[in-house]
Amino acid sequence: MPAINVKLWKHQQLMVHEALENMTLPSGGFHYWFADCGTGKTLAAIELMRQLHEQKGANFVLVLTIKAGLNSVWREDIETLTSGYVVHVLDKGTSKTKAKKLQDAKTKATTENDKIHVVVVNYETARLLPIEKMGFDVVVADESHRLSSHNSKQSLVLAEKCNNIRYAVAMTGTAWADHLKQIYGQFRFLDPVVYNGNKHTGSRLFGHWKEFLYNYCNYYERDNIPIITGYKNVPELIGKVSPYITRVKREDVIDLPPIHHIRRPFTLTKFLRTYYEQIKNEKVARIDDDVVMAQYEMTLRHRLHQLTRGWYVSYPDEDVSRLQGSGSDLAVQTTVDLLEELGSEPVVIFTSYKEDVRILDEAIHKKYKVHPTLLTGDVDQHELFMQGKSDILIANLQAGSTGVRLHRARYVIFYGLSPSTARTNYLQAIDRVHRKGVQGTVHVYYIVGEGTIDEDAYKLLSSKEARDLKGQALL
């Protein structure tokens, strides 16, 4: 019989219990875990699979996750913490190859019904596979905020493909941030309804998207596109979803070590400041034979931030070039100096742009004669870092803020916080390190250009006070 070889925490047992309460009908059921990073959602999901197998005979499970979570979380936990489970990770090969592996997994689940067979696949690949034909008993949507956009092809297609799976659970530490509209996409996935002659998939709780928009959103239309300005009837909305949600706050269930935030400033040289001020004041600058232009406010903020890191995007070709001149490498030099100060301690460096990854990779290799491991979305070697084969990991913030465990390190460096960095991504990035298993106080360093856009991002994101949506008591 399938078994889990570790003891669950009380809050994990509660998560499983409340999910099962919503899965009593023969036709199935669904539940939503809004649980902070590090609270053990994955293990709770694995236990839920076991109990659904024991009580309902469910033994074929689909796990949808992000690319980084395929091996480092799901495969690792299932292979090390369980017996009687078989994990099939669809992470290599063409779509045709993965479809063949999926069919093989179905065959094994049919013939080995005393085991739990878990197929793990990323969201992007799942769209291309015949999931609807496989007869899955359970679907788990990990990092389910990836399904929150009501009109994205990914969200809609997966809701359709998973429509006939009896039991569904969604889990995330991000939920819907400050945008209540994201409730719709996730609950459409959990409990979809197909109507209008199979032409539309909506939410059984909320109906068509237009009904949700009319009932809970304040909006105006521009070119026939609704622009949401706020929300209404929030208590009613929260009341509808609350029976299906288990909320777990990390500070309530885990005793974590302290965390210290440290600012590491550098001062722009006159050379670098000249271009910075020119872009800031005129929104255009000529650098050698290139032109840098920023027509819009957000573009301007990004261009300013990039210049502090010694590179720019030329107009109109959008080619990336590096500044050549005195002090153009101050940010990277400040980072390398900090690494030398920390010695041989494992360190995670978060960046906002892939160009920053390349620059840091070159500088660290020049200094230490070894390349750091990378986590960019294109290159995914963070397991080598966790195995101790490298002491420096560079992670692009988008790729490294969800789905991975990096608690081997207790030192974090934010090489640059983009002007558009979401607070949820920032907090989740820290949580990759500041979680159960980390040894000792966690130190978070910020590389900040004095008198630049860096300071605005630092003050905004490193603030201890979260910007909760007013009246959103569930969060």
C-alpha positions as a Python dict, from the first residue, in 0.01 Angstrom:
ca = {
    (1, 'M'): (0, 0, 0),
    (2, 'P'): (121, 356, -69),
    (3, 'A'): (269, 526, 235),
    (4, 'I'): (444, 846, 334),
    (5, 'N'): (759, 797, 537),
    (6, 'V'): (751, 1125, 732),
    (7, 'K'): (504, 1268, 978),
    (8, 'L'): (284, 1554, 861),
    (9, 'W'): (254, 1875, 1061),
    (10, 'K'): (-84, 1956, 1214),
    (11, 'H'): (-155, 2227, 958),
    (12, 'Q'): (-79, 1985, 673),
    (13, 'Q'): (-322, 1735, 823),
    (14, 'L'): (-581, 2016, 840),
    (15, 'M'): (-521, 2102, 474),
    (16, 'V'): (-584, 1741, 374),
    (17, 'H'): (-888, 1708, 602),
    (18, 'E'): (-1057, 2021, 467),
    (19, 'A'): (-985, 1919, 107),
    (20, 'L'): (-1139, 1576, 165),
    (21, 'E'): (-1451, 1737, 313),
    (22, 'N'): (-1510, 1897, -27),
    (23, 'M'): (-1444, 1569, -211),
    (24, 'T'): (-1716, 1347, -65),
    (25, 'L'): (-1945, 1323, -369),
    (26, 'P'): (-1907, 1026, -607),
    (27, 'S'): (-1883, 1278, -891),
    (28, 'G'): (-1582, 1440, -724),
    (29, 'G'): (-1496, 1774, -566),
    (30, 'F'): (-1234, 2044, -542),
    (31, 'H'): (-1036, 2253, -295),
    (32, 'Y'): (-794, 2545, -292),
    (33, 'W'): (-486, 2576, -68),
    (34, 'F'): (-368, 2932, -23),
    (35, 'A'): (-60, 2846, 183),
    (36, 'D'): (256, 3052, 215),
    (37, 'C'): (589, 2934, 81),
    (38, 'G'): (758, 2673, 300),
    (39, 'T'): (441, 2546, 465),
    (40, 'G'): (464, 2207, 293),
    (41, 'K'): (194, 2220, 27),
    (42, 'T'): (364, 1949, -179),
    (43, 'L'): (369, 1696, 104),
    (44, 'A'): (7, 1776, 187),
    (45, 'A'): (-84, 1710, -177),
    (46, 'I'): (100, 1376, -171),
    (47, 'E'): (-92, 1276, 144),
    (48, 'L'): (-419, 1385, -19),
    (49, 'M'): (-337, 1152, -310),
    (50, 'R'): (-285, 866, -62),
    (51, 'Q'): (-615, 923, 112),
    (52, 'L'): (-808, 958, -214),
    (53, 'H'): (-649, 630, -321),
    (54, 'E'): (-751, 463, 6),
    (55, 'Q'): (-1104, 606, 20),
    (56, 'K'): (-1199, 650, -347),
    (57, 'G'): (-969, 414, -535),
    (58, 'A'): (-797, 703, -712),
    (59, 'N'): (-452, 603, -834),
    (60, 'F'): (-379, 813, -1144),
    (61, 'V'): (-278, 1171, -1065),
    (62, 'L'): (-186, 1465, -1287),
    (63, 'V'): (35, 1739, -1141),
    (64, 'L'): (62, 2066, -1333),
    (65, 'T'): (355, 2280, -1227),
    (66, 'I'): (614, 2526, -1352),
    (67, 'K'): (927, 2405, -1530),
    (68, 'A'): (1154, 2459, -1230),
    (69, 'G'): (934, 2243, -1009),
    (70, 'L'): (937, 1930, -1224),
    (71, 'N'): (1236, 1763, -1062),
    (72, 'S'): (1351, 1975, -772),
    (73, 'V'): (1022, 1949, -581),
    (74, 'W'): (786, 1681, -707),
    (75, 'R'): (1024, 1407, -817),
    (76, 'E'): (1249, 1463, -517),
    (77, 'D'): (967, 1447, -261),
    (78, 'I'): (788, 1150, -414),
    (79, 'E'): (1105, 945, -456),
    (80, 'T'): (1253, 1025, -114),
    (81, 'L'): (947, 1054, 111),
    (82, 'T'): (709, 785, -14),
    (83, 'S'): (670, 418, -95),
    (84, 'G'): (408, 278, -329),
    (85, 'Y'): (414, 590, -544),
    (86, 'V'): (550, 600, -900),
    (87, 'V'): (641, 938, -1048),
    (88, 'H'): (650, 1002, -1423),
    (89, 'V'): (812, 1337, -1507),
    (90, 'L'): (749, 1460, -1861),
    (91, 'D'): (1051, 1688, -1886),
    (92, 'K'): (1245, 1575, -2192),
    (93, 'G'): (1179, 1513, -2559),
    (94, 'T'): (927, 1636, -2813),
    (95, 'S'): (554, 1662, -2754),
    (96, 'K'): (515, 1332, -2938),
    (97, 'T'): (768, 1166, -2706),
    (98, 'K'): (594, 1307, -2399),
    (99, 'A'): (255, 1188, -2527),
    (100, 'K'): (402, 837, -2558),
    (101, 'K'): (535, 856, -2200),
    (102, 'L'): (194, 976, -2086),
    (103, 'Q'): (26, 676, -2249),
    (104, 'D'): (281, 443, -2089),
    (105, 'A'): (201, 596, -1749),
    (106, 'K'): (-171, 537, -1807),
    (107, 'T'): (-105, 172, -1895),
    (108, 'K'): (99, 122, -1578),
    (109, 'A'): (-165, 294, -1364),
    (110, 'T'): (-428, 59, -1508),
    (111, 'T'): (-225, -258, -1447),
    (112, 'E'): (-69, -151, -1115),
    (113, 'N'): (-373, -14, -935),
    (114, 'D'): (-223, -90, -594),
    (115, 'K'): (20, 198, -654),
    (116, 'I'): (-30, 571, -705),
    (117, 'H'): (102, 686, -1039),
    (118, 'V'): (180, 1060, -1053),
    (119, 'V'): (242, 1232, -1387),
    (120, 'V'): (422, 1566, -1348),
    (121, 'V'): (422, 1807, -1641),
    (122, 'N'): (465, 2182, -1681),
    (123, 'Y'): (174, 2405, -1781),
    (124, 'E'): (309, 2488, -2125),
    (125, 'T'): (355, 2123, -2225),
    (126, 'A'): (22, 2012, -2075),
    (127, 'R'): (-164, 2225, -2327),
    (128, 'L'): (-22, 2010, -2608),
    (129, 'L'): (-98, 1666, -2461),
    (130, 'P'): (-418, 1455, -2480),
    (131, 'I'): (-482, 1488, -2106),
    (132, 'E'): (-858, 1469, -2153),
    (133, 'K'): (-825, 1112, -2291),
    (134, 'M'): (-609, 969, -2012),
    (135, 'G'): (-870, 907, -1742),
    (136, 'F'): (-692, 1088, -1459),
    (137, 'D'): (-858, 1057, -1118),
    (138, 'V'): (-696, 1361, -956),
    (139, 'V'): (-542, 1684, -1083),
    (140, 'V'): (-316, 1909, -874),
    (141, 'A'): (-246, 2259, -1001),
    (142, 'D'): (79, 2367, -835),
    (143, 'E'): (154, 2743, -848),
    (144, 'S'): (-207, 2775, -962),
    (145, 'H'): (-181, 3152, -1009),
    (146, 'R'): (-52, 3050, -1355),
    (147, 'L'): (-418, 2982, -1437),
    (148, 'S'): (-554, 3310, -1305),
    (149, 'S'): (-592, 3500, -1632),
    (150, 'H'): (-949, 3445, -1745),
    (151, 'N'): (-869, 3501, -2114),
    (152, 'S'): (-531, 3333, -2152),
    (153, 'K'): (-516, 3036, -2386),
    (154, 'Q'): (-332, 2832, -2124),
    (155, 'S'): (-593, 2887, -1855),
    (156, 'L'): (-886, 2817, -2085),
    (157, 'V'): (-740, 2510, -2259),
    (158, 'L'): (-636, 2343, -1934),
    (159, 'A'): (-978, 2406, -1779),
    (160, 'E'): (-1129, 2229, -2079),
    (161, 'K'): (-878, 1942, -2079),
    (162, 'C'): (-920, 1876, -1706),
    (163, 'N'): (-1298, 1915, -1704),
    (164, 'N'): (-1369, 1544, -1650),
    (165, 'I'): (-1113, 1478, -1375),
    (166, 'R'): (-1307, 1392, -1059),
    (167, 'Y'): (-1091, 1551, -791),
    (168, 'A'): (-904, 1880, -823),
    (169, 'V'): (-687, 2081, -589),
    (170, 'A'): (-513, 2411, -661),
    (171, 'M'): (-230, 2539, -444),
    (172, 'T'): (-24, 2855, -437),
    (173, 'G'): (143, 3099, -203),
    (174, 'T'): (64, 3389, -436),
    (175, 'A'): (-315, 3354, -471),
    (176, 'W'): (-457, 3662, -640),
    (177, 'A'): (-232, 3932, -497),
    (178, 'D'): (-416, 4265, -534),
    (179, 'H'): (-636, 4151, -822),
    (180, 'L'): (-957, 3977, -723),
    (181, 'K'): (-1032, 3908, -1089),
    (182, 'Q'): (-772, 3628, -1066),
    (183, 'I'): (-1017, 3429, -855),
    (184, 'Y'): (-1221, 3357, -1165),
    (185, 'G'): (-954, 3179, -1372),
    (186, 'Q'): (-844, 2953, -1088),
    (187, 'F'): (-1194, 2854, -980),
    (188, 'R'): (-1294, 2799, -1342),
    (189, 'F'): (-1013, 2543, -1357),
    (190, 'L'): (-1120, 2378, -1029),
    (191, 'D'): (-1489, 2350, -1116),
    (192, 'P'): (-1545, 2421, -1485),
    (193, 'V'): (-1875, 2405, -1669),
    (194, 'V'): (-1902, 2372, -2046),
    (195, 'Y'): (-2206, 2523, -2213),
    (196, 'N'): (-2330, 2691, -2533),
    (197, 'G'): (-2277, 2375, -2735),
    (198, 'N'): (-1923, 2320, -2604),
    (199, 'K'): (-1824, 2665, -2727),
    (200, 'H'): (-1739, 2810, -2388),
    (201, 'T'): (-1596, 2695, -2056),
    (202, 'G'): (-1702, 2895, -1754),
    (203, 'S'): (-1699, 2860, -1376),
    (204, 'R'): (-1975, 2667, -1203),
    (205, 'L'): (-1948, 2908, -909),
    (206, 'F'): (-1952, 3229, -1110),
    (207, 'G'): (-2087, 3146, -1454),
    (208, 'H'): (-1953, 3327, -1758),
    (209, 'W'): (-1665, 3574, -1717),
    (210, 'K'): (-1901, 3858, -1810),
    (211, 'E'): (-2124, 3765, -1516),
    (212, 'F'): (-1826, 3781, -1280),
    (213, 'L'): (-1721, 4112, -1431),
    (214, 'Y'): (-2069, 4262, -1390),
    (215, 'N'): (-2126, 4132, -1036),
    (216, 'Y'): (-1786, 4200, -876),
    (217, 'C'): (-1586, 4453, -1078),
    (218, 'N'): (-1600, 4826, -1126),
    (219, 'Y'): (-1492, 4893, -1482),
    (220, 'Y'): (-1524, 5103, -1792),
    (221, 'E'): (-1483, 5001, -2153),
    (222, 'R'): (-1224, 5128, -2399),
    (223, 'D'): (-1237, 4992, -2752),
    (224, 'N'): (-1479, 4725, -2624),
    (225, 'I'): (-1219, 4608, -2370),
    (226, 'P'): (-1320, 4627, -2001),
    (227, 'I'): (-1072, 4819, -1786),
    (228, 'I'): (-1114, 4716, -1421),
    (229, 'T'): (-1074, 5002, -1173),
    (230, 'G'): (-1179, 4828, -853),
    (231, 'Y'): (-1409, 4572, -697),
    (232, 'K'): (-1757, 4560, -544),
    (233, 'N'): (-1963, 4310, -347),
    (234, 'V'): (-1637, 4179, -202),
    (235, 'P'): (-1794, 4013, 106),
    (236, 'E'): (-2027, 3817, -122),
    (237, 'L'): (-1735, 3716, -346),
    (238, 'I'): (-1521, 3601, -55),
    (239, 'G'): (-1819, 3423, 95),
    (240, 'K'): (-1859, 3219, -223),
    (241, 'V'): (-1502, 3091, -232),
    (242, 'S'): (-1427, 3067, 142),
    (243, 'P'): (-1584, 2720, 191),
    (244, 'Y'): (-1335, 2582, -59),
    (245, 'I'): (-1022, 2749, 74),
    (246, 'T'): (-767, 2656, 340),
    (247, 'R'): (-549, 2953, 432),
    (248, 'V'): (-212, 2882, 597),
    (249, 'K'): (19, 3165, 699),
    (250, 'R'): (381, 3074, 736),
    (251, 'E'): (440, 3274, 1053),
    (252, 'D'): (159, 3081, 1223),
    (253, 'V'): (300, 2733, 1161),
    (254, 'I'): (677, 2749, 1115),
    (255, 'D'): (945, 2869, 1355),
    (256, 'L'): (1199, 3023, 1117),
    (257, 'P'): (1533, 3191, 1199),
    (258, 'P'): (1567, 3571, 1187),
    (259, 'I'): (1613, 3755, 860),
    (260, 'H'): (1830, 4066, 818),
    (261, 'H'): (1808, 4316, 531),
    (262, 'I'): (2132, 4497, 438),
    (263, 'R'): (2178, 4775, 182),
    (264, 'R'): (2503, 4773, -19),
    (265, 'P'): (2526, 5106, -204),
    (266, 'F'): (2755, 5218, -483),
    (267, 'T'): (2795, 5567, -628),
    (268, 'L'): (2766, 5627, -1001),
    (269, 'T'): (3076, 5778, -1162),
    (270, 'K'): (3048, 6104, -1354),
    (271, 'F'): (3068, 5904, -1678),
    (272, 'L'): (2770, 5686, -1586),
    (273, 'R'): (2575, 5969, -1422),
    (274, 'T'): (2591, 6175, -1744),
    (275, 'Y'): (2399, 5917, -1944),
    (276, 'Y'): (2167, 5843, -1655),
    (277, 'E'): (2061, 6208, -1618),
    (278, 'Q'): (2029, 6251, -1994),
    (279, 'I'): (1787, 5962, -2023),
    (280, 'K'): (1602, 6072, -1711),
    (281, 'N'): (1552, 6432, -1826),
    (282, 'E'): (1523, 6397, -2203),
    (283, 'K'): (1408, 6034, -2246),
    (284, 'V'): (1669, 5991, -2516),
    (285, 'A'): (2049, 5968, -2526),
    (286, 'R'): (2321, 5888, -2775),
    (287, 'I'): (2580, 5641, -2651),
    (288, 'D'): (2863, 5601, -2900),
    (289, 'D'): (2677, 5515, -3223),
    (290, 'D'): (2362, 5395, -3050),
    (291, 'V'): (2045, 5574, -2949),
    (292, 'V'): (1864, 5490, -2624),
    (293, 'M'): (1501, 5597, -2612),
    (294, 'A'): (1224, 5572, -2354),
    (295, 'Q'): (888, 5695, -2476),
    (296, 'Y'): (682, 5570, -2183),
    (297, 'E'): (725, 5609, -1809),
    (298, 'M'): (773, 5240, -1730),
    (299, 'T'): (1016, 5200, -2019),
    (300, 'L'): (1208, 5498, -1884),
    (301, 'R'): (1234, 5340, -1541),
    (302, 'H'): (1364, 5016, -1690),
    (303, 'R'): (1622, 5199, -1904),
    (304, 'L'): (1747, 5390, -1599),
    (305, 'H'): (1778, 5072, -1399),
    (306, 'Q'): (1964, 4896, -1679),
    (307, 'L'): (2212, 5182, -1710),
    (308, 'T'): (2304, 5150, -1343),
    (309, 'R'): (2408, 4792, -1427),
    (310, 'G'): (2628, 4905, -1717),
    (311, 'W'): (2421, 4810, -2020),
    (312, 'Y'): (2146, 4951, -2239),
    (313, 'V'): (1897, 4863, -2512),
    (314, 'S'): (1949, 5058, -2832),
    (315, 'Y'): (1669, 5200, -3045),
    (316, 'P'): (1508, 5092, -3279),
    (317, 'D'): (1673, 4747, -3313),
    (318, 'E'): (1656, 4669, -2939),
    (319, 'D'): (2008, 4531, -2939),
    (320, 'V'): (2174, 4494, -2600),
    (321, 'S'): (2509, 4671, -2563),
    (322, 'R'): (2739, 4724, -2268),
    (323, 'L'): (2875, 5057, -2163),
    (324, 'Q'): (3247, 5096, -2211),
    (325, 'G'): (3396, 5346, -1974),
    (326, 'S'): (3497, 5438, -1624),
    (327, 'G'): (3275, 5288, -1356),
    (328, 'S'): (3031, 5109, -1588),
    (329, 'D'): (3088, 4788, -1389),
    (330, 'L'): (3035, 4933, -1041),
    (331, 'A'): (2726, 4724, -964),
    (332, 'V'): (2890, 4398, -1061),
    (333, 'Q'): (3214, 4491, -884),
    (334, 'T'): (3019, 4567, -566),
    (335, 'T'): (2860, 4222, -594),
    (336, 'V'): (3191, 4043, -652),
    (337, 'D'): (3344, 4226, -355),
    (338, 'L'): (3052, 4112, -139),
    (339, 'L'): (3098, 3751, -253),
    (340, 'E'): (3464, 3770, -155),
    (341, 'E'): (3361, 3904, 185),
    (342, 'L'): (3118, 3615, 237),
    (343, 'G'): (3390, 3363, 156),
    (344, 'S'): (3286, 3008, 73),
    (345, 'E'): (2930, 3044, 201),
    (346, 'P'): (2655, 2933, -42),
    (347, 'V'): (2493, 3242, -198),
    (348, 'V'): (2187, 3298, -418),
    (349, 'I'): (2193, 3607, -643),
    (350, 'F'): (1861, 3726, -787),
    (351, 'T'): (1859, 3938, -1102),
    (352, 'S'): (1586, 4114, -1297),
    (353, 'Y'): (1721, 4062, -1649),
    (354, 'K'): (1896, 3780, -1832),
    (355, 'E'): (2167, 4024, -1941),
    (356, 'D'): (2252, 4068, -1573),
    (357, 'V'): (2294, 3691, -1548),
    (358, 'R'): (2544, 3694, -1834),
    (359, 'I'): (2742, 3986, -1690),
    (360, 'L'): (2761, 3831, -1344),
    (361, 'D'): (2849, 3489, -1484),
    (362, 'E'): (3146, 3640, -1670),
    (363, 'A'): (3266, 3843, -1372),
    (364, 'I'): (3241, 3553, -1125),
    (365, 'H'): (3417, 3318, -1366),
    (366, 'K'): (3695, 3571, -1413),
    (367, 'K'): (3736, 3605, -1036),
    (368, 'Y'): (3701, 3242, -923),
    (369, 'K'): (3779, 3047, -1245),
    (370, 'V'): (3450, 2859, -1217),
    (371, 'H'): (3106, 2934, -1353),
    (372, 'P'): (2817, 2971, -1108),
    (373, 'T'): (2508, 2759, -1157),
    (374, 'L'): (2221, 2932, -1332),
    (375, 'L'): (1845, 2943, -1306),
    (376, 'T'): (1708, 3154, -1590),
    (377, 'G'): (1418, 2965, -1743),
    (378, 'D'): (1649, 2871, -2032),
    (379, 'V'): (1924, 2718, -1818),
    (380, 'D'): (1810, 2520, -1516),
    (381, 'Q'): (2096, 2388, -1300),
    (382, 'H'): (1983, 2480, -949),
    (383, 'E'): (1990, 2115, -842),
    (384, 'L'): (2370, 2127, -874),
    (385, 'F'): (2369, 2414, -626),
    (386, 'M'): (2150, 2226, -380),
    (387, 'Q'): (2377, 1921, -414),
    (388, 'G'): (2679, 2130, -314),
    (389, 'K'): (2851, 2117, -652),
    (390, 'S'): (2853, 2497, -666),
    (391, 'D'): (2841, 2765, -399),
    (392, 'I'): (2695, 3045, -614),
    (393, 'L'): (2359, 3035, -788),
    (394, 'I'): (2240, 3316, -1014),
    (395, 'A'): (1862, 3313, -1054),
    (396, 'N'): (1652, 3531, -1278),
    (397, 'L'): (1377, 3661, -1049),
    (398, 'Q'): (1092, 3535, -1267),
    (399, 'A'): (1243, 3185, -1291),
    (400, 'G'): (1368, 3159, -934),
    (401, 'S'): (1085, 3302, -726),
    (402, 'T'): (859, 2996, -745),
    (403, 'G'): (879, 2619, -753),
    (404, 'V'): (1233, 2566, -622),
    (405, 'R'): (1405, 2514, -287),
    (406, 'L'): (1727, 2702, -229),
    (407, 'H'): (1758, 2673, 150),
    (408, 'R'): (2117, 2547, 130),
    (409, 'A'): (2203, 2918, 122),
    (410, 'R'): (2145, 3167, 398),
    (411, 'Y'): (2281, 3461, 199),
    (412, 'V'): (2072, 3629, -69),
    (413, 'I'): (2185, 3911, -298),
    (414, 'F'): (1938, 4114, -501),
    (415, 'Y'): (2163, 4239, -778),
    (416, 'G'): (1884, 4458, -905),
    (417, 'L'): (1517, 4501, -833),
    (418, 'S'): (1338, 4591, -1153),
    (419, 'P'): (1097, 4888, -1136),
    (420, 'S'): (818, 4645, -1229),
    (421, 'T'): (909, 4371, -982),
    (422, 'A'): (591, 4249, -815),
    (423, 'R'): (595, 4240, -438),
    (424, 'T'): (470, 3880, -444),
    (425, 'N'): (764, 3771, -665),
    (426, 'Y'): (1007, 3954, -439),
    (427, 'L'): (873, 3792, -123),
    (428, 'Q'): (857, 3448, -282),
    (429, 'A'): (1218, 3484, -397),
    (430, 'I'): (1328, 3541, -37),
    (431, 'D'): (1111, 3249, 71),
    (432, 'R'): (1311, 3015, -155),
    (433, 'V'): (1589, 3052, 102),
    (434, 'H'): (1410, 3158, 421),
    (435, 'R'): (1222, 2833, 477),
    (436, 'K'): (1229, 2511, 679),
    (437, 'G'): (1575, 2357, 651),
    (438, 'V'): (1782, 2675, 639),
    (439, 'Q'): (2056, 2688, 902),
    (440, 'G'): (2102, 3017, 1088),
    (441, 'T'): (2006, 3379, 1026),
    (442, 'V'): (1923, 3467, 665),
    (443, 'H'): (2096, 3778, 529),
    (444, 'V'): (1943, 3962, 233),
    (445, 'Y'): (2170, 4214, 56),
    (446, 'Y'): (2059, 4480, -191),
    (447, 'I'): (2298, 4626, -450),
    (448, 'V'): (2172, 4984, -476),
    (449, 'G'): (2295, 5273, -691),
    (450, 'E'): (2277, 5586, -476),
    (451, 'G'): (2049, 5855, -609),
    (452, 'T'): (1901, 5624, -873),
    (453, 'I'): (1585, 5435, -952),
    (454, 'D'): (1731, 5152, -740),
    (455, 'E'): (1649, 5337, -421),
    (456, 'D'): (1281, 5365, -512),
    (457, 'A'): (1253, 4990, -576),
    (458, 'Y'): (1448, 4909, -260),
    (459, 'K'): (1231, 5128, -37),
    (460, 'L'): (911, 4996, -191),
    (461, 'L'): (989, 4624, -184),
    (462, 'S'): (1198, 4591, 131),
    (463, 'S'): (931, 4761, 341),
    (464, 'K'): (803, 4539, 621),
    (465, 'E'): (443, 4644, 561),
    (466, 'A'): (254, 4447, 294),
    (467, 'R'): (15, 4633, 69),
    (468, 'D'): (-298, 4431, 133),
    (469, 'L'): (-611, 4504, -63),
    (470, 'K'): (-852, 4696, 159),
    (471, 'G'): (-1140, 4481, 274),
    (472, 'Q'): (-988, 4159, 145),
    (473, 'A'): (-1002, 3984, 481),
    (474, 'L'): (-927, 3642, 335),
    (475, 'L'): (-575, 3750, 249),
}
